[in-house]
Amino acid sequence: MHVPLPEGALPLKGWRHTFSSLSGNRDFAYLFASNVGFFFGMQMMMILSGWLVIHQWDNAAFLGYLMATAAIPMLVLAPIGGVVSDRVDKRRLILATQCVIVLTSSTVSVLILTGAIQFWHLLVITPVSAAAFSFNIPGRQALVAILVPRDRLMNAISLSTAAMNVSRIVAPAMAGLLVAPIGIGGAYVVATVFYASAAAATVFLPPARPRRLREFTFLEDFAGGFQYIRSSALLMGLLLFATVPMIFAMPYQTLLPVFADDVWKVGSAGFGAMQAAAGVGGLIGAFVVANLDDYRRKGTLMVGTALAFGALLLLFALLPWFGLALALMAAIGFVSMVFMTVNNTAIQMVIPDEVRGRVMSVMMMTFGLMPLGAVPAGIAAQSIGAPPVVAVAAVLFIMSTLGIFAAAPALRNLDRSMEEGRERETARRA
């Protein structure tokens, strides 16, 4: 299904190697454009919804409740979304679910603009959006590995994460600048337009129908995905590595409005600055990883950046100065992006195409666990403040990272397993 890259389309040396997966690959270019619109809409919505909750209802616990309404559909529906992704045309699946996301975003925009918005509206609409995400994201992630050859897969994933971090730099500032002249409702409309642009770019993608040796029933596919994951100690280790520590770490993002509003008193501008700083660091990290396709110690890089993530998060929680916190946010963005990109690439490299959607859906389901950490974090922050909550979370992150690495010996042979996966899939597609 992937489009071979024309020989000599871009030199594989020098800075232009950073964009090699886009060279001569029209289909991935359209997917990349769709991802840009998707990320911009998502980042704007995250900023605006958090700011809306804090300033409309002034309750940090509400942030946790809102995240929980997004987590439950991901936990329940993500495995089903993965089965569907492996059984249907991924292009149609992405397009249909993207339209649902546009519809839900438009509904919230209208409610805000008409002054009718209530917190229960968000609790009802957010699960619908999360359900659409549960089908949309596994299809997007699986499509990258279908459209891009294995020797440029890390580059493609890195560029996708770079696009996400460009959105983290620009979208928070854009959201903050738009709220004053056009209000939160108007800013929601702009974010919805970005979601619509993602749907428009998806129209130009090629069909991505499943290629299977034989047909399976829906239930066989559903069970087969979990059986495959359970049979692979390496894949289990990678999924645990991507999930358990992040349950402790990611609530810090949910609590950033509290840091901005209550801890440092810097308002929406400071909140946007923190998001932008993390985005700058993440963007640099993504561009660095984009040039590490041939780096042979990816396992060491993954573990090292994970531990650095936890240590920097602990320092962030303890710092009393906003200026230094911005620098730490950039460093956190850098190491977290390197860690997540290498982990995601490793998972994509070691699995075959037949189960790609289902494995990606399990990743999506594990992402659904992460917001659940925001519920106790939000409640605790309401009682004792955000800094001690994030400090404890950082310590738990470090401890769980070390524990998983010690308990999963297969992770120590990650580099060899990734190379074997590259050779296997390259041979199959030849």
C-alpha positions, 0 to 999 in steps of 0.5 A: 500500500505504501508509495515507494520513494523515488530514488534520489528524491532527497539526499539522505545526508544533511539537514534535508534528511529531516524531511525525507519521508515527505519527499516524493510521497504524495499520500503521506503528505496529505496525511501529514497535512490532515494531522497538522489540522487535527493537532491544531484543532486539538491543542486549541480545544485543550487550552480553551476547554481548560481555561473555560472550566477554570474561569467559568466554574473556578474548580480544579476538580472539574478539570479531572472530571472532564478528563474522566469523561474522555477516558471512559470511552477510550477504555471501552471503545478503543479495542473495538476501534482497532478491530474496525480499523483492521477490517475497513478502509482506514481512509473512510474511517478517519474521514467519518470520525473526523466529521463527528469531531467537527460536529461536536466542536461546532455544538460546543462553539454554539453553546458558548456563543449563545451563553447557554454553556453549562458544565454538564454540556461538556460532560455529555459532549466530551464522551462523544468526541472521545468515542470518535477519537477512539476510532480516528487515532488508531486509523491515523497511526496505522496509516503512517506505517502503511504509507511510509517504508520502514527505513523512514518510519521513525522519520515519518513519526518524528515529523508527525510529532514535530507537527504536533509540537508546532501546534503546541507552540502556535495554538496556545498563543493563538487561542490566548490572542483570540479570546480577547477580541472574539471571546472563547466562543469565537476561538472555539470556532477557529479550532473547529475550522482546523478540525474541518481542514483535517477532514478536507485533507483526508478526502485526498488520501488513497483507499487503505483497505486491509490486506489479509491472508484470510477472513476472520469474524469480528470476535476472532479479530477482537480476541486475536489482537489481545492474544498477539499482544499477550504472546509478545513479551517485548510488545507487552513491555513497550506498552507498559513502558508507554502507559504506566509511567505516563498515568502518573506524569500526564496529569501535570498538563491538566494542572497547568491552568492551576499553576498559571492562575493560582501558583504564579498568577500569570493568567492566560498569557502565562498559561499559553507561554508554558504550553508554547515552551513545552512545544518548542522543546518538543519540536526540537526533540522531534527534529532530533529524533527525525535524524536518528533512524540509523542510531543503534541504541534506541533502547538506551535512549528511550529509558534515559529520556524517560528518567530525565522526564521524571527528574525534570518534572520533579524540579518543575513542581518544586521551582518557585520562579516562573521564568525558570519554570518556562525553561524547564517546560522546554526541557520537559517537552524535549525529553518527553517527545524523544521518549514517546517518539522512540517508544511509538516507533519501536512498537510500530517496527516490531508488529506486522500490518495485520494487527497494526490497527488493533495494537494501536487501539490498545495504545489508545485504550492505554491513553484512556487510562492516563486521564484517569490519573487527572481525577485524583490529581485534580481533587488533591490539587483542590485541597493541597495545591498543584505543586505537591501533587505534581512532585509526588507524581514525578517520583511515582513516574521514576519508580514505575519506569525503573520497575518496568525496565527491571521486570521486562528483560525483553526491553534490553534487546529492543534494538535487535528486535526493531531491526528484525521487524524492519527486515521482516516487513521490508521483505514482505512488501518487496 
